């Protein structure tokens, strides 16, 4: 039965039965139509039988058949026509389709909601009472379940890969006896040989994937679409081994689909992109979402010639003109990745070219040390499935800065050239110095539209950045770029086996962001220590506030505890709290994960800790991990820590399995206040409080302020200064005016401007309401909770401002953001 969940509140279901069959490769062939806001085409899936089936097959057919009893299967129909509406026992809102062969030019009989018509077709589906007939399970067909949502599936068919010219090389062991049965076996054998080709034949493999994807169909398959899944069967086929291993699905997206967003860029031109939806890519293409379903892919995307297609792909695609006004873009990936990491962005992006070659300075001693460690580990073989791995490529191991490009809307090109472009090689080099070999061969960076709901998102070969990181100097842009680059190792090359353990990705990226950025800036040891202590205090304050204002169950880093990583017999599972709208704005997994890693680094020692991270990267790249994989390896390298009571179990108890602030962290929060940079901020706060008191005493009589009495502060110091001042009950308008003038707050980065807007709202400083309106319009990635602050004061002007800004932004706003804001306002 398909679970019926509230799509905005509950857990995210991963429906795919990956234990029975695994997708090894996807071929997408798509057209992007901006007029209808639809992506349409086909996807070809190349499959292998899953691990659970392979284990069970040794017990005989009866044993393997039992593996599928828990999955709802549809028994082959008796003769007769049965209305689709009757076949609803497997899941509500399910539409079953048994389509007659239409050939090319078939009529799209879907209604306005994308539901396939059955008026003139024999459904071939049994009545509901037999839909999941356990007593007759011996006659049940095997059901392939894919994750799918908000898609109009038009046709599913088996692909005749045996018809491809030159495919004979993959049929060396075939012996045809019963032609009809053996032909099906032959096709499956061809797919098996193709998906298991050695990695040094990857070009040949991609060529034959393309040829096979274009082969003729050899029979349509029965399918049913539900709220969360696409279920496919072939009449009379009872096991995964006999199920077609190459299937083609013709489909189209729906404009309201939640995997992509159709919007306009900052120059007013149309665009569409995957924005990191909670439902991932299942509304972009039918796929297997569970992390264990690692696959490769290739995609051809056609669109109008004025658009640029960017995608997670190893190659820098060059467009090919198909006809006047239409271009085709082709990308591919040879490293198996979860389907959720597939990313696409189509828009009128402009490439930002640099007018100079940046000089990348590095610490040679650190680089040499890292490279020697890399070479020592590279003498061992990798632990992942076979693919063309950069860690085994001598040239790639020495590549400090991988090729990169920057794309942006036309109106932001100058800003990108001034700030972003020069930072990329510095940050890439710092990452290499810290962790060694870059897992991916190239990098595109795209400034996405203003409705993007976060500051950044990393995918294979491409990073999305919010426009909010660009103004106000290099600091926010540099730190965010370092964070997303860190995801190449933690989150992409190494993924969490259980998505509820997102701290493995976000905690590591937050910790490494500081390390990378310090090295990119060429800071001394003392400067690095001071900046990181300041950052730690800011994050401590943020964690404290979040713990006080969020549900306890959302504060646990390992919510499944000892069940973490477990799935059902079919391979299906859920992502706990995966669809809670407010969860995407929470920082607890970033912050608690960061503080755990920082605590471990302090106990072990910085140099030894980073060496352990490099070792972990080499040992586990290309694989999925659980928390204990990292913790066990780390503690094995430092056995003396076990003697002092530091164990995997104690870390689970203190850090990962409980809500609230971890006990080891409770006392540490006070120590950072003694840091030099924090003390400097405290001194400035005292000056502003005294100035405010003088202004209040003097009444309306103006006093000339001595601008030289206030020191210049770093961006993070400004954030802390404004946070301290937010704790003051009253600040006079002239004090706020002085603050803005002294530090030029309107020209600072988005983190500083956000705190400034909070001060403006708290103290009802009307002259700066324009700053709040501008922030809510241009910095949507950070402005969500400002709406709540505008409402809580119950001030008519502030509430009017909130309603006005939301009305202007709502149509283009991210769905989850809009829902959270609406709950605050209405």
Secondary structure in CASP SS format (residue, H / E / C, confidence):
PFRMAT SS
TARGET T0000
AUTHOR 0000-0000-0000
METHOD secondary structure of the structure
MODEL  1
X C 1.00
X C 1.00
X C 1.00
X C 1.00
X C 1.00
X C 1.00
X C 1.00
X C 1.00
X C 1.00
X C 1.00
X C 1.00
X E 1.00
X E 1.00
X E 1.00
X C 1.00
X C 1.00
X C 1.00
X C 1.00
X C 1.00
X C 1.00
X E 1.00
X E 1.00
X E 1.00
X E 1.00
X E 1.00
X E 1.00
X E 1.00
X E 1.00
X E 1.00
X E 1.00
X E 1.00
X E 1.00
X E 1.00
X C 1.00
X C 1.00
X C 1.00
X C 1.00
X E 1.00
X E 1.00
X E 1.00
X E 1.00
X E 1.00
X E 1.00
X E 1.00
X E 1.00
X E 1.00
X E 1.00
X E 1.00
X E 1.00
X C 1.00
X H 1.00
X H 1.00
X H 1.00
X H 1.00
X H 1.00
X H 1.00
X H 1.00
X C 1.00
X C 1.00
X C 1.00
X H 1.00
X H 1.00
X H 1.00
X H 1.00
X H 1.00
X H 1.00
X H 1.00
X H 1.00
X C 1.00
X C 1.00
X C 1.00
X C 1.00
X C 1.00
X C 1.00
X E 1.00
X E 1.00
X C 1.00
X C 1.00
X C 1.00
X C 1.00
X C 1.00
X C 1.00
X C 1.00
X H 1.00
X H 1.00
X H 1.00
X C 1.00
X C 1.00
X C 1.00
X C 1.00
X C 1.00
X C 1.00
X C 1.00
X C 1.00
X E 1.00
X E 1.00
X E 1.00
X C 1.00
X C 1.00
X C 1.00
X C 1.00
X C 1.00
X C 1.00
X C 1.00
X C 1.00
X C 1.00
X C 1.00
X C 1.00
X C 1.00
X E 1.00
X C 1.00
X C 1.00
X C 1.00
X C 1.00
X C 1.00
X E 1.00
X C 1.00
X C 1.00
X C 1.00
X C 1.00
X C 1.00
X C 1.00
X C 1.00
X C 1.00
X E 1.00
X C 1.00
X C 1.00
X H 1.00
X H 1.00
X H 1.00
X H 1.00
X C 1.00
X C 1.00
X C 1.00
X C 1.00
X C 1.00
X H 1.00
X H 1.00
X H 1.00
X E 1.00
X C 1.00
X C 1.00
X C 1.00
X E 1.00
X E 1.00
X E 1.00
X E 1.00
X C 1.00
X C 1.00
X C 1.00
X E 1.00
X E 1.00
X E 1.00
X E 1.00
X E 1.00
X E 1.00
X E 1.00
X E 1.00
X E 1.00
X C 1.00
X H 1.00
X H 1.00
X H 1.00
X C 1.00
X C 1.00
X C 1.00
X H 1.00
X H 1.00
X H 1.00
X H 1.00
X C 1.00
X C 1.00
X C 1.00
X C 1.00
X C 1.00
X C 1.00
X C 1.00
X C 1.00
X H 1.00
X H 1.00
X H 1.00
X H 1.00
X H 1.00
X H 1.00
X H 1.00
X H 1.00
X H 1.00
X H 1.00
X H 1.00
X H 1.00
X H 1.00
X H 1.00
X H 1.00
X H 1.00
X H 1.00
X C 1.00
X C 1.00
X C 1.00
X H 1.00
X H 1.00
X H 1.00
X H 1.00
X H 1.00
X H 1.00
X H 1.00
X H 1.00
X H 1.00
X H 1.00
X H 1.00
X H 1.00
X H 1.00
X H 1.00
X H 1.00
X C 1.00
X C 1.00
X C 1.00
X E 1.00
X E 1.00
X E 1.00
X E 1.00
X C 1.00
X E 1.00
X E 1.00
X E 1.00
X E 1.00
X C 1.00
X C 1.00
X C 1.00
X E 1.00
X E 1.00
X E 1.00
X E 1.00
X E 1.00
X C 1.00
X C 1.00
X C 1.00
X C 1.00
X C 1.00
X C 1.00
X C 1.00
X C 1.00
X C 1.00
X C 1.00
X C 1.00
X C 1.00
X E 1.00
X E 1.00
X E 1.00
X E 1.00
X E 1.00
X E 1.00
X E 1.00
X E 1.00
X C 1.00
X C 1.00
X C 1.00
X C 1.00
X C 1.00
X C 1.00
X E 1.00
X E 1.00
X E 1.00
X E 1.00
X E 1.00
X C 1.00
X C 1.00
X C 1.00
X C 1.00
X C 1.00
X E 1.00
X E 1.00
X E 1.00
X E 1.00
X E 1.00
X C 1.00
X C 1.00
X C 1.00
X C 1.00
X C 1.00
X C 1.00
X C 1.00
X C 1.00
X C 1.00
X C 1.00
X C 1.00
X C 1.00
X E 1.00
X C 1.00
X C 1.00
X C 1.00
X C 1.00
X C 1.00
X C 1.00
X E 1.00
X E 1.00
X E 1.00
X E 1.00
X E 1.00
X E 1.00
X E 1.00
X E 1.00
X E 1.00
X E 1.00
X E 1.00
X C 1.00
X C 1.00
X C 1.00
X E 1.00
X E 1.00
X E 1.00
X E 1.00
X C 1.00
X C 1.00
X C 1.00
X C 1.00
X C 1.00
X C 1.00
X C 1.00
X C 1.00
X E 1.00
X E 1.00
X E 1.00
X E 1.00
X C 1.00
X C 1.00
X E 1.00
X E 1.00
X E 1.00
X E 1.00
X E 1.00
X E 1.00
X E 1.00
X E 1.00
X E 1.00
X E 1.00
X E 1.00
X E 1.00
X E 1.00
X H 1.00
X H 1.00
X H 1.00
X C 1.00
X C 1.00
X E 1.00
X E 1.00
X E 1.00
X E 1.00
X C 1.00
X C 1.00
X E 1.00
X E 1.00
X C 1.00
X C 1.00
X C 1.00
X C 1.00
X C 1.00
X C 1.00
X C 1.00
X C 1.00
X C 1.00
X C 1.00
X C 1.00
X C 1.00
X H 1.00
X H 1.00
X H 1.00
X H 1.00
X H 1.00
X H 1.00
X H 1.00
X H 1.00
X H 1.00
X H 1.00
X H 1.00
X H 1.00
X H 1.00
X H 1.00
X H 1.00
X C 1.00
X C 1.00
X C 1.00
X C 1.00
X C 1.00
X C 1.00
X C 1.00
X C 1.00
X C 1.00
X C 1.00
X C 1.00
X H 1.00
X H 1.00
X H 1.00
X C 1.00
X H 1.00
X H 1.00
X H 1.00
X H 1.00
X C 1.00
X C 1.00
X C 1.00
X C 1.00
X C 1.00
X E 1.00
X E 1.00
X E 1.00
X E 1.00
X E 1.00
X E 1.00
X C 1.00
X H 1.00
X H 1.00
X H 1.00
X H 1.00
X H 1.00
X H 1.00
X H 1.00
X H 1.00
X H 1.00
X H 1.00
X H 1.00
X H 1.00
X H 1.00
X H 1.00
X H 1.00
X H 1.00
X H 1.00
X H 1.00
X H 1.00
X H 1.00
X H 1.00
X H 1.00
X H 1.00
X H 1.00
X H 1.00
X H 1.00
X C 1.00
X C 1.00
X C 1.00
X C 1.00
X C 1.00
X C 1.00
X E 1.00
X E 1.00
X E 1.00
X E 1.00
X E 1.00
X E 1.00
X C 1.00
X C 1.00
X C 1.00
X C 1.00
X C 1.00
X C 1.00
X C 1.00
X C 1.00
X E 1.00
X E 1.00
X E 1.00
X E 1.00
X C 1.00
X C 1.00
X E 1.00
X E 1.00
X E 1.00
X E 1.00
X C 1.00
X H 1.00
X H 1.00
X H 1.00
X C 1.00
X C 1.00
X C 1.00
X C 1.00
X C 1.00
X H 1.00
X H 1.00
X H 1.00
X H 1.00
X H 1.00
X H 1.00
X H 1.00
X H 1.00
X H 1.00
X H 1.00
X H 1.00
X H 1.00
X C 1.00
X C 1.00
X C 1.00
X E 1.00
X C 1.00
X C 1.00
X C 1.00
X E 1.00
X E 1.00
X E 1.00
X C 1.00
X C 1.00
X C 1.00
X C 1.00
X C 1.00
X C 1.00
X H 1.00
X H 1.00
X H 1.00
X H 1.00
X H 1.00
X H 1.00
X H 1.00
X H 1.00
X H 1.00
X H 1.00
X H 1.00
X H 1.00
X H 1.00
X H 1.00
X H 1.00
X H 1.00
X H 1.00
X H 1.00
X C 1.00
X C 1.00
X C 1.00
X C 1.00
X H 1.00
X H 1.00
X H 1.00
X H 1.00
X H 1.00
X H 1.00
X H 1.00
X H 1.00
X H 1.00
X H 1.00
X H 1.00
X H 1.00
X H 1.00
X H 1.00
X H 1.00
X H 1.00
X H 1.00
X H 1.00
X H 1.00
X H 1.00
X H 1.00
X H 1.00
X H 1.00
X H 1.00
X C 1.00
X C 1.00
X C 1.00
X H 1.00
X H 1.00
X H 1.00
X H 1.00
X C 1.00
X C 1.00
X C 1.00
X C 1.00
X C 1.00
X H 1.00
X H 1.00
X H 1.00
X C 1.00
X C 1.00
X C 1.00
X C 1.00
X C 1.00
X C 1.00
X C 1.00
X C 1.00
X C 1.00
X E 1.00
X E 1.00
X E 1.00
X C 1.00
X C 1.00
X C 1.00
X C 1.00
X C 1.00
X H 1.00
X H 1.00
X H 1.00
X H 1.00
X H 1.00
X C 1.00
X C 1.00
X H 1.00
X H 1.00
X H 1.00
X H 1.00
X H 1.00
X H 1.00
X H 1.00
X H 1.00
X H 1.00
X H 1.00
X H 1.00
X H 1.00
X H 1.00
X H 1.00
X H 1.00
X H 1.00
X H 1.00
X C 1.00
X H 1.00
X H 1.00
X H 1.00
X H 1.00
X H 1.00
X H 1.00
X H 1.00
X H 1.00
X H 1.00
X H 1.00
X H 1.00
X H 1.00
X H 1.00
X H 1.00
X H 1.00
X C 1.00
X C 1.00
X E 1.00
X E 1.00
X E 1.00
X C 1.00
X H 1.00
X H 1.00
X H 1.00
X H 1.00
X H 1.00
X H 1.00
X H 1.00
X H 1.00
X H 1.00
X H 1.00
X H 1.00
X C 1.00
X H 1.00
X H 1.00
X H 1.00
X H 1.00
X H 1.00
X C 1.00
X C 1.00
X C 1.00
X C 1.00
X H 1.00
X H 1.00
X H 1.00
X H 1.00
X H 1.00
X H 1.00
X H 1.00
X H 1.00
X H 1.00
X C 1.00
X C 1.00
X C 1.00
X C 1.00
X C 1.00
X C 1.00
X H 1.00
X H 1.00
X H 1.00
X H 1.00
X C 1.00
X H 1.00
X H 1.00
X H 1.00
X H 1.00
X H 1.00
X H 1.00
X H 1.00
X C 1.00
X H 1.00
X H 1.00
X H 1.00
X H 1.00
X H 1.00
X H 1.00
X H 1.00
X H 1.00
X H 1.00
X H 1.00
X H 1.00
X H 1.00
X H 1.00
X H 1.00
X H 1.00
X H 1.00
X H 1.00
X H 1.00
X H 1.00
X H 1.00
X H 1.00
X H 1.00
X H 1.00
X C 1.00
X C 1.00
X C 1.00
X C 1.00
X C 1.00
X C 1.00
X C 1.00
X C 1.00
X H 1.00
X H 1.00
X H 1.00
X C 1.00
X C 1.00
X C 1.00
X C 1.00
X C 1.00
X H 1.00
X H 1.00
X H 1.00
X H 1.00
X H 1.00
X H 1.00
X H 1.00
X H 1.00
X H 1.00
X H 1.00
X H 1.00
X H 1.00
X C 1.00
X C 1.00
X C 1.00
X C 1.00
X C 1.00
X C 1.00
X H 1.00
X H 1.00
X H 1.00
X H 1.00
X H 1.00
X H 1.00
X H 1.00
X H 1.00
X H 1.00
X H 1.00
X H 1.00
X C 1.00
X H 1.00
X H 1.00
X H 1.00
X C 1.00
X C 1.00
X H 1.00
X H 1.00
X H 1.00
X H 1.00
X H 1.00
X H 1.00
X H 1.00
X H 1.00
X H 1.00
X H 1.00
X H 1.00
X H 1.00
X H 1.00
X C 1.00
X C 1.00
X C 1.00
X H 1.00
X H 1.00
X H 1.00
X H 1.00
X H 1.00
X H 1.00
X H 1.00
X H 1.00
X H 1.00
X H 1.00
X H 1.00
X H 1.00
X H 1.00
X C 1.00
X C 1.00
X C 1.00
X C 1.00
X C 1.00
X H 1.00
X H 1.00
X H 1.00
X H 1.00
X H 1.00
X H 1.00
X H 1.00
X H 1.00
X H 1.00
X C 1.00
X C 1.00
X C 1.00
X H 1.00
X H 1.00
X H 1.00
X H 1.00
X H 1.00
X H 1.00
X H 1.00
X H 1.00
X H 1.00
X H 1.00
X H 1.00
X H 1.00
X H 1.00
X H 1.00
X C 1.00
X C 1.00
X C 1.00
X C 1.00
X C 1.00
X H 1.00
X H 1.00
X H 1.00
X H 1.00
X H 1.00
X H 1.00
X H 1.00
X H 1.00
X H 1.00
X H 1.00
X H 1.00
X C 1.00
END
